[in-house]
Amino acid sequence: MLRYILNNLAGYLRIRVEGYSPERFLNLCCYHGIFLWNLRPAKGAYEMNIRVRDFRRLRPMVRKSRAKVRIIQKRGAPFFIHKYRGRKLFFTVMNITAQKAGRYRCPSVLFRVDTASCTLEFKNRRVAWDIF
């Protein structure tokens, strides 16, 4: 679960590898420490997910294996932010609305203890106690 959250925050790509030797490409990626996941065969090619920073390191491996790499999908926070970069006011208003709605539905302070007067206030009712 943590890896899923981190990959979404950093951004990842769904790619398709096809061409002369996609298996050699996979072996080279493994050798160079490039993390691939959700690897699936698809009509003489392979589809997989890869982190954005690792995608930039693929060029030498693509040339050596004579494979073709195509981006199918772009996922994660960087791509979401880039897509909606012109709608800052919309997200600001949505954030403020959600905070106000959450404040009325679920109060953060359910009770308060006043040690000076030895009272406990719980949902507008006061309860007093004796220390000794």
C-alpha positions as CSV (number, residue, x, y, z in Angstrom):
1,M,0.0,0.0,0.0
2,L,2.8,2.4,0.8
3,R,4.5,1.7,-2.5
4,Y,1.2,2.5,-4.3
5,I,0.9,5.8,-2.5
6,L,4.6,6.7,-3.2
7,N,4.3,5.8,-6.9
8,N,1.2,7.9,-7.3
9,L,2.9,10.9,-5.6
10,A,6.0,10.6,-7.8
11,G,4.1,9.7,-11.0
12,Y,4.4,6.6,-13.1
13,L,3.8,5.6,-16.8
14,R,2.1,2.6,-18.4
15,I,4.4,1.7,-21.3
16,R,4.3,-0.9,-24.1
17,V,7.6,-2.5,-25.3
18,E,7.6,-4.2,-28.7
19,G,10.1,-4.8,-31.4
20,Y,13.0,-7.1,-32.0
21,S,13.8,-8.3,-28.5
22,P,11.6,-7.1,-25.7
23,E,12.8,-9.9,-23.4
24,R,16.4,-8.5,-23.7
25,F,15.0,-5.1,-22.8
26,L,13.5,-6.5,-19.6
27,N,16.7,-8.2,-18.7
28,L,18.7,-5.0,-19.1
29,C,16.2,-3.1,-17.0
30,C,16.6,-5.7,-14.2
31,Y,20.3,-5.5,-14.5
32,H,20.3,-1.7,-14.2
33,G,17.9,-1.7,-11.3
34,I,14.9,-0.2,-13.0
35,F,11.8,-1.1,-11.1
36,L,8.9,-2.5,-13.3
37,W,5.6,-3.7,-12.1
38,N,2.3,-5.0,-13.6
39,L,4.1,-6.7,-16.4
40,R,1.7,-8.3,-18.8
41,P,2.1,-9.8,-22.3
42,A,0.0,-8.1,-25.0
43,K,0.0,-9.3,-28.7
44,G,3.7,-9.8,-29.2
45,A,4.7,-7.0,-26.8
46,Y,4.8,-6.4,-23.1
47,E,2.9,-3.7,-21.1
48,M,4.2,-2.6,-17.8
49,N,4.4,0.3,-15.3
50,I,7.5,2.3,-14.7
51,R,8.4,5.4,-12.6
52,V,8.9,8.7,-14.4
53,R,12.5,9.1,-13.2
54,D,13.3,5.6,-14.4
55,F,11.7,6.2,-17.8
56,R,14.4,8.8,-18.5
57,R,17.1,6.2,-18.0
58,L,15.7,3.8,-20.6
59,R,17.3,5.2,-23.8
60,P,20.5,3.1,-23.8
61,M,18.6,0.0,-23.0
62,V,16.1,0.6,-25.8
63,R,18.9,1.1,-28.3
64,K,20.8,-1.9,-27.2
65,S,17.8,-4.3,-27.4
66,R,16.3,-2.6,-30.5
67,A,12.9,-2.4,-28.9
68,K,10.3,0.3,-29.3
69,V,8.8,1.9,-26.2
70,R,5.4,3.7,-26.3
71,I,3.7,5.5,-23.5
72,I,0.1,4.3,-23.0
73,Q,-1.0,6.1,-19.9
74,K,0.4,8.8,-17.5
75,R,-0.7,8.4,-13.9
76,G,0.0,10.1,-10.6
77,A,0.1,13.5,-8.9
78,P,2.5,15.3,-11.3
79,F,0.3,14.6,-14.3
80,F,-2.9,15.4,-12.5
81,I,-1.5,18.8,-11.4
82,H,-0.3,19.6,-14.9
83,K,-3.7,18.7,-16.3
84,Y,-5.6,21.0,-13.9
85,R,-3.0,23.7,-13.5
86,G,-5.4,26.4,-14.7
87,R,-8.1,25.6,-12.2
88,K,-6.5,26.7,-9.0
89,L,-9.4,28.7,-7.8
90,F,-11.8,25.7,-8.2
91,F,-9.6,23.5,-6.0
92,T,-9.1,26.2,-3.4
93,V,-12.9,26.7,-3.1
94,M,-13.4,22.9,-2.9
95,N,-10.8,22.6,-0.2
96,I,-12.4,25.4,1.9
97,T,-15.8,23.9,1.5
98,A,-14.6,20.5,2.5
99,Q,-12.9,21.9,5.6
100,K,-16.0,23.8,6.7
101,A,-18.3,20.8,6.1
102,G,-16.0,18.6,8.1
103,R,-15.9,21.0,10.9
104,Y,-19.7,21.0,11.4
105,R,-20.2,17.2,10.9
106,C,-17.3,16.0,13.0
107,P,-16.1,18.4,15.7
108,S,-12.5,18.0,16.6
109,V,-13.0,18.6,20.3
110,L,-15.7,16.5,21.9
111,F,-14.9,17.4,25.5
112,R,-12.8,19.8,27.5
113,V,-11.3,19.4,31.0
114,D,-10.9,22.4,33.2
115,T,-8.6,21.5,36.1
116,A,-8.8,24.8,37.8
117,S,-12.5,24.5,38.7
118,C,-12.5,20.6,38.6
119,T,-15.1,20.4,35.8
120,L,-15.5,18.4,32.7
121,E,-17.5,19.9,29.9
122,F,-19.0,17.3,27.5
123,K,-21.5,18.3,24.8
124,N,-22.6,21.4,26.6
125,R,-23.0,19.6,30.0
126,R,-20.8,20.3,32.9
127,V,-19.8,17.6,35.4
128,A,-18.0,18.6,38.5
129,W,-15.8,16.2,40.6
130,D,-14.1,16.3,43.9
131,I,-10.3,15.8,44.0
132,F,-10.2,14.7,47.7
